[in-house]
Amino acid sequence: EVTLVESGGGSVQTGGSLRLSCVASGYTYNRIPMRAFCFGWFRQVPGKEREGIATIDSRFDTAYADSVKGRFTISRDNDKDSIYLQMNMLNTEDTAMYYCAVDLHYDCEAVPMRARPDGPYTWGQGTTVTVSS
């Protein structure tokens, strides 16, 4: 079983930065290493649908929501089974619960994963980001 643990959320003022981290642990049933899979960051505001923010696949291809392009950067460290989300120039509309997810399908790709926030992924418990003006 694979589990994800996020960290790095918090409260910042408009224009500030935060860096989210997500560490994967455990194994798939066939022991495929985490480096083979796609990871992503999603966010959700109460009363709204979950949104795909940034995803990264095994080839390090990435996909971003238009709302965060140029401000957020997703990265991964396969040696640590970790992914990160560097968030700069935060604004109040970025306030949300942020979730890390992994797509354990071997042929996953970043673009379709980001576009499917309701996909069959393994999810972390989330970390809260609050941006105040």
SVG drawing of the C-alpha trace seen along z (x, -y; Angstrom):
<svg xmlns="http://www.w3.org/2000/svg" viewBox="-21 -43 39 51">
<polyline fill="none" stroke="black" stroke-width="0.4" points="0.0,0.0 1.2,-3.5 0.7,-6.4 1.3,-10.1 2.1,-12.7 2.0,-16.4 3.6,-19.2 4.5,-22.9 1.1,-24.5 0.5,-27.6 -0.6,-31.2 1.0,-33.9 0.2,-37.3 -0.5,-38.2 2.7,-38.1 4.3,-35.6 5.7,-32.1 5.3,-28.6 6.8,-25.3 4.7,-22.2 6.3,-18.7 4.8,-15.3 6.6,-12.1 5.4,-8.7 6.0,-5.6 5.1,-1.9 4.9,0.3 2.6,1.2 1.6,4.9 4.2,5.5 6.9,3.5 7.2,0.9 9.2,-2.0 7.5,-5.4 9.7,-7.0 7.6,-5.2 4.4,-7.0 2.8,-10.4 2.4,-12.7 0.3,-15.8 -1.0,-18.6 -4.7,-19.3 -6.6,-21.9 -10.1,-22.3 -12.1,-25.1 -15.3,-24.3 -18.2,-24.3 -16.1,-24.0 -14.8,-21.1 -11.3,-19.8 -8.9,-21.4 -5.7,-20.0 -2.9,-22.4 0.3,-20.8 1.3,-17.3 4.6,-15.6 5.2,-12.2 8.1,-9.8 9.7,-11.6 9.6,-14.9 7.0,-16.3 4.7,-18.7 1.3,-20.2 -0.1,-23.3 -3.5,-25.0 -3.6,-28.3 -4.3,-30.0 -0.9,-29.0 1.4,-29.1 4.4,-31.2 3.9,-31.3 4.0,-27.6 6.6,-25.0 6.3,-21.3 9.3,-19.1 10.2,-15.6 13.1,-13.9 13.0,-10.2 15.7,-9.4 13.5,-10.6 10.1,-9.5 9.1,-13.1 7.4,-15.8 7.3,-19.5 5.2,-22.5 7.0,-25.9 4.3,-28.5 5.3,-32.1 3.3,-35.4 0.4,-33.9 -2.9,-35.6 -6.1,-35.2 -7.6,-32.9 -4.9,-30.4 -6.4,-29.8 -7.5,-26.1 -6.7,-22.7 -3.9,-21.2 -3.7,-17.5 -0.9,-15.4 -1.8,-12.5 -0.1,-9.6 -1.5,-7.8 -0.3,-4.2 -1.0,-3.3 2.2,-2.6 1.3,-4.5 0.2,-7.7 1.0,-11.2 1.1,-14.6 -1.5,-16.3 -4.4,-13.9 -3.7,-13.5 -4.1,-17.2 -7.2,-17.3 -8.9,-14.6 -9.1,-15.7 -11.6,-12.9 -9.2,-10.2 -8.5,-6.9 -5.4,-8.2 -4.0,-7.6 -4.4,-10.7 -2.7,-12.4 -4.7,-13.9 -4.0,-17.5 -2.4,-20.6 -4.0,-24.0 -2.8,-27.1 -4.3,-30.4 -3.4,-33.7 -4.5,-36.9 -4.5,-40.4"/>
</svg>
